[in-house]
Amino acid sequence: MEIVLSGFALSLSLCMDMGTVNVAIMRAGVRNGGWPAFWIGIGSSVGDLVYAVLSMIGISILLQYEWVRWILWLGGSGMLLYLCVRMFWETFTAKAVTADDSSPKELTSSSNFFQGIVLALASPTAILWFAAVGGSVIAATNQDQTQSALILFFLGFFSAGLLWAVFLALLSGWGGRVAGPKLVRIFSAISAILFFYFSVKVFLNGYQQLL
């Protein structure tokens, strides 16, 4: 259960960043209802899972080198603290998400699904997060774990993405209008707390492994 919850929290910290994917989900929900927004969210969850699996594969190969472990320890801890500060700052500066004319027109479920995958894979936030942070956190969480434990970790990771997609689709679709800055600030604050938790986790794990 601890491994599942760790994967769940890791995914949730990424989901709550009000980046391009979340903006697309909420705009689709505001303009076309909850169902199109839900499929974009499901697609983005698949995209995030692809990055997570690739991070795990790459880290498993690279961890045999001590200098890589040092980079992941110091670089990952530092980047997580940076993201924590950034999300904390957005708690006070967040703006509303608007359904302007650039919002996509209503598409089929499959089109929305693939749009979500593309948005997740192309998201600057996701690329930065998995390149600089994801590998560090996954390595710290799954050090010396069995294959079944890794499956549980990614199950928790994907489950958080699914629940977030349902929540955000219902929120934007049911509201039928823009999400106020207060809601965005709540997301940012929770995400900041999660980033801080993982920064501590990565730092302590690296300290125990390397020092």
TILO-424268 format. One line per field, with one value per residue: residue in one letter; y, z, x of N, C-alpha, C in turn. Coordinates in steps of 0.2 Angstrom, whole numbers, plus 5000, padded with zeros to 4 digits. Last residue first. Layout:
BEGIN
residu: (A, ...)
n.v: (Y, ...)
n.w: (Z, ...)
n.u: (X, ...)
ca.v: (Y, ...)
ca.w: (Z, ...)
ca.u: (X, ...)
c.v: (Y, ...)
c.w: (Z, ...)
c.u: (X, ...)
***
This chain:
BEGIN
residu: (L, L, Q, Q, Y, G, N, L, F, V, K, V, S, F, Y, F, F, L, I, A, S, I, A, S, F, I, R, V, L, K, P, G, A, V, R, G, G, W, G, S, L, L, A, L, F, V, A, W, L, L, G, A, S, F, F, G, L, F, F, L, I, L, A, S, Q, T, Q, D, Q, N, T, A, A, I, V, S, G, G, V, A, A, F, W, L, I, A, T, P, S, A, L, A, L, V, I, G, Q, F, F, N, S, S, S, T, L, E, K, P, S, S, D, D, A, T, V, A, K, A, T, F, T, E, W, F, M, R, V, C, L, Y, L, L, M, G, S, G, G, L, W, L, I, W, R, V, W, E, Y, Q, L, L, I, S, I, G, I, M, S, L, V, A, Y, V, L, D, G, V, S, S, G, I, G, I, W, F, A, P, W, G, G, N, R, V, G, A, R, M, I, A, V, N, V, T, G, M, D, M, C, L, S, L, S, L, A, F, G, S, L, V, I, E, M)
n.v: (5043, 5037, 5033, 5043, 5053, 5049, 5049, 5063, 5068, 5062, 5067, 5081, 5081, 5076, 5087, 5097, 5092, 5093, 5107, 5111, 5105, 5113, 5126, 5124, 5121, 5134, 5142, 5137, 5142, 5156, 5160, 5149, 5142, 5147, 5136, 5124, 5115, 5103, 5104, 5106, 5095, 5084, 5085, 5084, 5071, 5063, 5066, 5061, 5048, 5045, 5049, 5039, 5028, 5029, 5027, 5014, 5007, 5009, 5002, 4989, 4987, 4987, 4975, 4966, 4967, 4974, 4987, 4994, 5009, 5016, 5030, 5034, 5032, 5042, 5053, 5054, 5054, 5066, 5077, 5080, 5074, 5076, 5090, 5094, 5087, 5093, 5107, 5106, 5093, 5083, 5073, 5079, 5081, 5068, 5063, 5072, 5068, 5056, 5059, 5067, 5057, 5048, 5056, 5070, 5087, 5104, 5115, 5122, 5139, 5152, 5160, 5154, 5151, 5153, 5152, 5165, 5165, 5165, 5171, 5163, 5150, 5153, 5151, 5137, 5133, 5137, 5130, 5117, 5118, 5119, 5106, 5099, 5103, 5098, 5084, 5082, 5086, 5077, 5064, 5063, 5065, 5053, 5044, 5046, 5042, 5029, 5018, 5011, 5019, 5017, 5008, 5014, 5025, 5020, 5015, 5026, 5034, 5026, 5027, 5041, 5043, 5035, 5042, 5053, 5048, 5043, 5056, 5061, 5053, 5057, 5071, 5069, 5063, 5074, 5083, 5077, 5076, 5089, 5102, 5112, 5123, 5117, 5106, 5113, 5120, 5109, 5103, 5114, 5116, 5104, 5105, 5117, 5118, 5118, 5104, 5092, 5082, 5081, 5076, 5064, 5056, 5055, 5049, 5036, 5031, 5030, 5021, 5010, 5008, 5006, 4994)
n.w: (5007, 4998, 5004, 5013, 5004, 4995, 5004, 5008, 4995, 4992, 5003, 5001, 4989, 4992, 5000, 4990, 4981, 4990, 4992, 4979, 4977, 4986, 4979, 4967, 4970, 4976, 4965, 4957, 4965, 4964, 4951, 4945, 4929, 4919, 4917, 4921, 4931, 4925, 4918, 4928, 4937, 4929, 4925, 4937, 4941, 4930, 4931, 4944, 4942, 4933, 4940, 4950, 4943, 4939, 4951, 4956, 4945, 4948, 4960, 4956, 4948, 4957, 4964, 4955, 4954, 4970, 4974, 4975, 4975, 4973, 4977, 4970, 4957, 4957, 4959, 4948, 4937, 4939, 4937, 4925, 4916, 4922, 4921, 4908, 4902, 4909, 4905, 4891, 4884, 4875, 4882, 4884, 4871, 4866, 4875, 4872, 4858, 4860, 4866, 4856, 4847, 4853, 4855, 4843, 4848, 4848, 4846, 4859, 4862, 4857, 4863, 4880, 4895, 4907, 4923, 4933, 4940, 4955, 4965, 4976, 4971, 4964, 4974, 4976, 4964, 4966, 4977, 4971, 4961, 4969, 4975, 4964, 4960, 4972, 4971, 4958, 4960, 4970, 4965, 4952, 4954, 4961, 4951, 4942, 4949, 4949, 4939, 4940, 4935, 4922, 4921, 4929, 4922, 4910, 4916, 4923, 4912, 4905, 4914, 4914, 4900, 4901, 4910, 4903, 4893, 4901, 4905, 4893, 4891, 4902, 4898, 4886, 4892, 4900, 4891, 4885, 4897, 4902, 4889, 4880, 4888, 4900, 4895, 4888, 4898, 4906, 4897, 4895, 4908, 4909, 4899, 4902, 4921, 4935, 4943, 4947, 4942, 4949, 4961, 4957, 4955, 4969, 4975, 4968, 4972, 4986, 4986, 4982, 4993, 5004, 5000)
n.u: (5131, 5122, 5111, 5107, 5106, 5096, 5085, 5084, 5081, 5069, 5061, 5061, 5055, 5042, 5037, 5037, 5027, 5016, 5015, 5013, 5000, 4993, 4994, 4988, 4975, 4972, 4973, 4962, 4952, 4954, 4951, 4938, 4935, 4921, 4907, 4901, 4902, 4903, 4915, 4924, 4922, 4923, 4936, 4943, 4939, 4944, 4958, 4961, 4959, 4969, 4981, 4980, 4982, 4996, 5002, 4997, 5004, 5017, 5018, 5014, 5026, 5035, 5032, 5035, 5049, 5055, 5067, 5079, 5070, 5059, 5060, 5072, 5068, 5057, 5065, 5073, 5065, 5058, 5067, 5071, 5062, 5050, 5049, 5051, 5040, 5029, 5031, 5029, 5020, 5020, 5013, 5001, 4996, 4995, 4985, 4974, 4972, 4968, 4955, 4949, 4947, 4939, 4927, 4928, 4926, 4922, 4936, 4947, 4949, 4951, 4941, 4941, 4938, 4951, 4956, 4962, 4979, 4990, 4998, 4998, 5002, 5013, 5022, 5021, 5027, 5040, 5044, 5043, 5052, 5064, 5064, 5066, 5079, 5086, 5084, 5090, 5103, 5107, 5103, 5107, 5121, 5124, 5121, 5130, 5142, 5140, 5131, 5119, 5109, 5106, 5095, 5086, 5083, 5076, 5065, 5059, 5057, 5047, 5037, 5034, 5030, 5018, 5011, 5008, 5000, 4989, 4984, 4980, 4969, 4961, 4959, 4951, 4940, 4935, 4931, 4920, 4912, 4908, 4907, 4912, 4918, 4922, 4930, 4940, 4946, 4951, 4960, 4969, 4974, 4981, 4990, 4998, 4996, 4995, 4999, 4993, 5000, 5011, 5006, 5000, 5011, 5015, 5004, 5004, 5017, 5014, 5003, 5010, 5019, 5010, 5004)
ca.v: (5046, 5039, 5028, 5036, 5054, 5050, 5043, 5058, 5070, 5061, 5060, 5078, 5084, 5072, 5080, 5098, 5093, 5087, 5103, 5113, 5103, 5106, 5125, 5125, 5116, 5128, 5143, 5136, 5135, 5153, 5159, 5155, 5141, 5147, 5142, 5127, 5123, 5105, 5102, 5111, 5102, 5085, 5085, 5090, 5077, 5063, 5067, 5068, 5051, 5044, 5052, 5046, 5029, 5029, 5033, 5020, 5007, 5012, 5009, 4993, 4987, 4992, 4982, 4966, 4968, 4968, 4984, 4987, 5006, 5009, 5026, 5034, 5028, 5035, 5051, 5054, 5048, 5060, 5075, 5082, 5074, 5069, 5086, 5096, 5086, 5086, 5105, 5108, 5098, 5089, 5071, 5077, 5087, 5073, 5060, 5072, 5075, 5056, 5055, 5070, 5062, 5046, 5053, 5063, 5082, 5098, 5113, 5117, 5133, 5147, 5157, 5159, 5147, 5156, 5148, 5161, 5168, 5162, 5174, 5170, 5151, 5153, 5157, 5141, 5132, 5140, 5137, 5118, 5117, 5124, 5112, 5098, 5104, 5105, 5088, 5080, 5089, 5084, 5066, 5063, 5070, 5060, 5044, 5047, 5050, 5032, 5023, 5008, 5019, 5022, 5007, 5007, 5026, 5024, 5010, 5020, 5036, 5027, 5020, 5037, 5046, 5033, 5035, 5054, 5051, 5038, 5051, 5064, 5053, 5050, 5069, 5073, 5059, 5067, 5085, 5078, 5070, 5085, 5098, 5106, 5124, 5123, 5105, 5108, 5124, 5114, 5100, 5111, 5121, 5105, 5100, 5116, 5119, 5121, 5110, 5098, 5083, 5083, 5082, 5070, 5058, 5057, 5055, 5040, 5032, 5034, 5028, 5012, 5009, 5012, 5000)
ca.w: (5012, 4995, 4999, 5015, 5009, 4993, 5001, 5013, 4998, 4987, 5002, 5007, 4989, 4988, 5002, 4996, 4979, 4988, 4998, 4983, 4973, 4987, 4986, 4967, 4967, 4980, 4970, 4955, 4964, 4971, 4954, 4948, 4936, 4920, 4916, 4915, 4933, 4930, 4915, 4923, 4940, 4932, 4920, 4933, 4945, 4932, 4925, 4943, 4947, 4931, 4934, 4952, 4946, 4934, 4947, 4959, 4946, 4942, 4960, 4961, 4945, 4952, 4968, 4957, 4948, 4965, 4974, 4977, 4976, 4971, 4979, 4977, 4959, 4955, 4964, 4955, 4938, 4939, 4944, 4930, 4914, 4921, 4927, 4913, 4900, 4910, 4912, 4894, 4889, 4872, 4879, 4889, 4875, 4863, 4875, 4878, 4860, 4857, 4870, 4863, 4845, 4852, 4861, 4845, 4844, 4851, 4845, 4853, 4864, 4856, 4856, 4875, 4889, 4903, 4917, 4931, 4937, 4950, 4958, 4977, 4976, 4960, 4972, 4981, 4965, 4960, 4977, 4977, 4959, 4964, 4979, 4967, 4956, 4970, 4977, 4959, 4955, 4971, 4972, 4953, 4950, 4964, 4958, 4940, 4947, 4955, 4939, 4941, 4942, 4924, 4918, 4931, 4928, 4910, 4912, 4927, 4917, 4902, 4913, 4920, 4903, 4896, 4912, 4909, 4891, 4897, 4910, 4897, 4886, 4901, 4904, 4886, 4887, 4903, 4895, 4881, 4893, 4905, 4894, 4877, 4881, 4900, 4900, 4885, 4893, 4909, 4900, 4889, 4905, 4914, 4899, 4896, 4914, 4931, 4940, 4950, 4939, 4942, 4961, 4959, 4949, 4963, 4977, 4968, 4965, 4984, 4988, 4978, 4986, 5004, 5000)
ca.u: (5135, 5129, 5114, 5108, 5110, 5102, 5087, 5086, 5087, 5074, 5062, 5064, 5061, 5047, 5038, 5041, 5034, 5018, 5016, 5019, 5006, 4993, 4996, 4995, 4979, 4971, 4978, 4969, 4953, 4954, 4958, 4941, 4937, 4928, 4910, 4899, 4902, 4897, 4909, 4924, 4922, 4916, 4931, 4943, 4938, 4937, 4954, 4962, 4955, 4962, 4979, 4980, 4976, 4991, 5003, 4996, 4996, 5014, 5020, 5010, 5019, 5036, 5032, 5028, 5045, 5054, 5061, 5079, 5076, 5059, 5055, 5072, 5073, 5056, 5059, 5076, 5069, 5054, 5064, 5075, 5069, 5052, 5048, 5056, 5047, 5030, 5031, 5035, 5020, 5023, 5020, 5005, 4998, 5000, 4992, 4977, 4974, 4974, 4960, 4951, 4951, 4946, 4931, 4926, 4929, 4920, 4929, 4946, 4947, 4956, 4940, 4941, 4936, 4945, 4956, 4957, 4973, 4986, 4997, 4997, 4996, 5007, 5022, 5019, 5019, 5036, 5044, 5039, 5045, 5062, 5063, 5060, 5073, 5086, 5082, 5083, 5099, 5108, 5102, 5100, 5117, 5125, 5117, 5123, 5141, 5140, 5136, 5125, 5110, 5111, 5102, 5088, 5086, 5083, 5069, 5061, 5061, 5054, 5040, 5036, 5036, 5024, 5013, 5012, 5006, 4993, 4987, 4986, 4974, 4963, 4962, 4958, 4944, 4937, 4937, 4926, 4914, 4913, 4905, 4909, 4915, 4918, 4924, 4935, 4943, 4946, 4955, 4965, 4970, 4975, 4986, 4994, 5000, 4990, 5002, 4990, 4993, 5012, 5010, 4996, 5007, 5020, 5006, 4998, 5015, 5019, 5002, 5004, 5021, 5014, 5000)
c.v: (5041, 5041, 5030, 5032, 5047, 5050, 5043, 5051, 5065, 5063, 5058, 5071, 5081, 5075, 5076, 5091, 5094, 5087, 5096, 5109, 5105, 5103, 5117, 5124, 5117, 5122, 5137, 5137, 5133, 5145, 5156, 5154, 5147, 5145, 5142, 5134, 5126, 5112, 5104, 5110, 5107, 5092, 5087, 5091, 5083, 5069, 5068, 5070, 5059, 5048, 5052, 5051, 5036, 5031, 5034, 5027, 5013, 5012, 5012, 5000, 4990, 4992, 4987, 4973, 4970, 4971, 4978, 4984, 4999, 5006, 5018, 5030, 5028, 5030, 5044, 5051, 5048, 5054, 5068, 5079, 5075, 5069, 5079, 5091, 5088, 5084, 5098, 5106, 5100, 5094, 5078, 5076, 5085, 5079, 5065, 5069, 5075, 5063, 5056, 5066, 5066, 5051, 5051, 5061, 5075, 5092, 5106, 5116, 5128, 5140, 5152, 5156, 5152, 5151, 5150, 5158, 5163, 5166, 5171, 5173, 5158, 5153, 5158, 5148, 5136, 5139, 5140, 5126, 5119, 5124, 5118, 5104, 5104, 5107, 5095, 5084, 5088, 5088, 5073, 5065, 5070, 5065, 5051, 5048, 5051, 5040, 5028, 5012, 5015, 5022, 5011, 5005, 5019, 5024, 5014, 5016, 5030, 5030, 5021, 5031, 5043, 5036, 5033, 5047, 5051, 5041, 5045, 5059, 5056, 5050, 5062, 5071, 5063, 5064, 5078, 5079, 5071, 5079, 5093, 5101, 5118, 5124, 5111, 5107, 5119, 5118, 5104, 5107, 5119, 5111, 5101, 5111, 5118, 5123, 5112, 5105, 5090, 5085, 5085, 5076, 5064, 5060, 5059, 5048, 5037, 5036, 5033, 5020, 5012, 5013, 5006)
c.w: (5019, 5001, 4998, 5010, 5012, 4998, 4999, 5010, 5004, 4991, 4997, 5006, 4995, 4988, 4998, 4999, 4985, 4985, 4996, 4988, 4976, 4983, 4988, 4974, 4968, 4977, 4975, 4960, 4962, 4970, 4960, 4950, 4939, 4928, 4919, 4914, 4927, 4931, 4919, 4919, 4934, 4935, 4923, 4928, 4941, 4936, 4926, 4936, 4945, 4935, 4932, 4946, 4948, 4937, 4942, 4955, 4950, 4942, 4954, 4961, 4949, 4949, 4963, 4961, 4950, 4959, 4969, 4977, 4979, 4971, 4978, 4980, 4967, 4958, 4963, 4960, 4945, 4940, 4944, 4937, 4920, 4920, 4927, 4919, 4905, 4908, 4913, 4901, 4891, 4878, 4877, 4887, 4881, 4868, 4872, 4879, 4867, 4858, 4867, 4867, 4852, 4850, 4859, 4851, 4847, 4846, 4847, 4853, 4859, 4858, 4854, 4868, 4883, 4897, 4913, 4924, 4935, 4947, 4953, 4970, 4976, 4965, 4968, 4979, 4971, 4961, 4972, 4978, 4965, 4962, 4975, 4972, 4959, 4966, 4975, 4965, 4956, 4966, 4972, 4960, 4951, 4960, 4961, 4946, 4945, 4954, 4945, 4941, 4944, 4931, 4920, 4928, 4930, 4916, 4912, 4923, 4921, 4907, 4909, 4919, 4909, 4898, 4907, 4911, 4897, 4895, 4907, 4902, 4890, 4897, 4904, 4892, 4886, 4899, 4898, 4885, 4889, 4901, 4897, 4882, 4879, 4894, 4900, 4889, 4889, 4903, 4903, 4892, 4899, 4911, 4903, 4896, 4908, 4924, 4935, 4947, 4941, 4940, 4954, 4959, 4951, 4957, 4971, 4969, 4964, 4976, 4986, 4980, 4982, 4997, 5000)
c.u: (5134, 5133, 5121, 5112, 5112, 5108, 5094, 5088, 5089, 5081, 5068, 5065, 5065, 5054, 5043, 5043, 5039, 5026, 5019, 5020, 5012, 4999, 4997, 4998, 4986, 4976, 4978, 4974, 4960, 4955, 4959, 4948, 4940, 4929, 4917, 4902, 4899, 4896, 4903, 4917, 4921, 4916, 4924, 4938, 4938, 4935, 4947, 4958, 4955, 4958, 4972, 4978, 4975, 4984, 4998, 4997, 4994, 5006, 5016, 5011, 5014, 5029, 5032, 5027, 5038, 5050, 5060, 5072, 5076, 5066, 5055, 5066, 5073, 5061, 5058, 5071, 5072, 5059, 5062, 5073, 5074, 5060, 5051, 5055, 5052, 5037, 5033, 5036, 5027, 5023, 5024, 5012, 5002, 5002, 4997, 4984, 4978, 4977, 4967, 4956, 4954, 4950, 4938, 4930, 4926, 4923, 4928, 4939, 4946, 4955, 4945, 4940, 4935, 4944, 4950, 4958, 4968, 4980, 4993, 4996, 4994, 5001, 5015, 5018, 5017, 5028, 5039, 5038, 5041, 5055, 5061, 5058, 5067, 5080, 5081, 5080, 5092, 5103, 5102, 5099, 5110, 5121, 5118, 5119, 5134, 5138, 5135, 5131, 5117, 5113, 5107, 5095, 5089, 5087, 5076, 5066, 5064, 5059, 5047, 5040, 5039, 5030, 5019, 5015, 5011, 5000, 4991, 4989, 4981, 4969, 4965, 4962, 4951, 4942, 4939, 4932, 4920, 4916, 4910, 4906, 4910, 4914, 4920, 4929, 4938, 4942, 4949, 4959, 4966, 4971, 4980, 4989, 4995, 4994, 4997, 4994, 4991, 5005, 5011, 5000, 5003, 5016, 5011, 5000, 5010, 5019, 5008, 5003, 5016, 5017, 5004)
***
